[in-house]
Amino acid sequence: MVRSFITEIQVDQARIEGGVAAVVANLEDVVATSLQALPTESVRITKRLLHRDKPDVLQVIDEESEMFRERIHSVEAKEEVARFLK
């Protein structure tokens, strides 16, 4: 995923402007901008799922399925589907 954000142009620019630190700073901006474009509640749920202990796989599947069902019925999801279908 990270590699998709880094282009040859960015690498060349980093060589000119200060090396890896410049690429990392730019990458952080790109990721932050990308996350800001996503629905807030979905990002919050994903972050919670990523930062928990490693429970039983079947339990995780059940929890994620339930959260997905809830998100499908959210106002945000309905608005996005309506926007897509226009």
N, C-alpha and C positions, 0 to 999 in steps of 0.2 A: 504494500500500500504506500509506504513512504517513498519508494522508488518512483512511483507514478508522478509525484509532485516535483521531483528533481529532474530537470532537463539538462541537456548538454550546455545550453546557453547559460543556465544558472551556474553550472560547474565552471565554465569559462569565466563568468562574471565573478565568481568567488575567488578564482585565482588572481584576478585583477584587484578585487576590493578587500581581500583580507582572509581568504581561505575558507575553511570549513565553518567557522563561526558565522560568516555571512550567509551561507546556505542554510544553516540551522535556524538562524533568526528569521530568514525569509520563509522557511518551512513552517515555523511556528505561526507566523502570520497567516499563511495559507490554510493551515489546519484550523486555526481559530475562526477565520472567516467562514470556512466550510461548516463548522459546528454551529455557528450563529445562524446559519440559514436553515437549520433543521428545527423541527418542532421541539420546544423546550421540554415538555414532559417526556417525550421519547428519549431525549438525550439523558435526562435525569434517571430514567428507568434503566437504560443501557449502562450507565456509569455504575449504578447500584449492582447490577448483575455482574459486571466485570470485577468489582472490588470486594466480593464476598469470598468466604472460605469455599473450598472445593467440596460441596455436598454430593450426595448420591446423584448419579447422572439422570436416572429416571425422575427424581424429584425436581431437578433443574428443568428437564423437558416439560414436566407438568406446570411448573411455575411460569416458564417462558410462554407456554401455550396460553395460559390464562391471561397473562399480561398482553399478549398479542390480540386475543379476543377483545379485551377491554379497549385497546388502542384502535382496533378496527371500527369500533362504535363511537370513537371520540369525535368531537366537533372538528378537530384538526384534520383527521382522516377523511371525514365527509367533505370538507372544503377542498382538500387536495384532489379527491376523486372527481368532484364536480368540476374543478378547474381543468383537470386532465381531459374530461369528456367534452369540454366545450370546443 
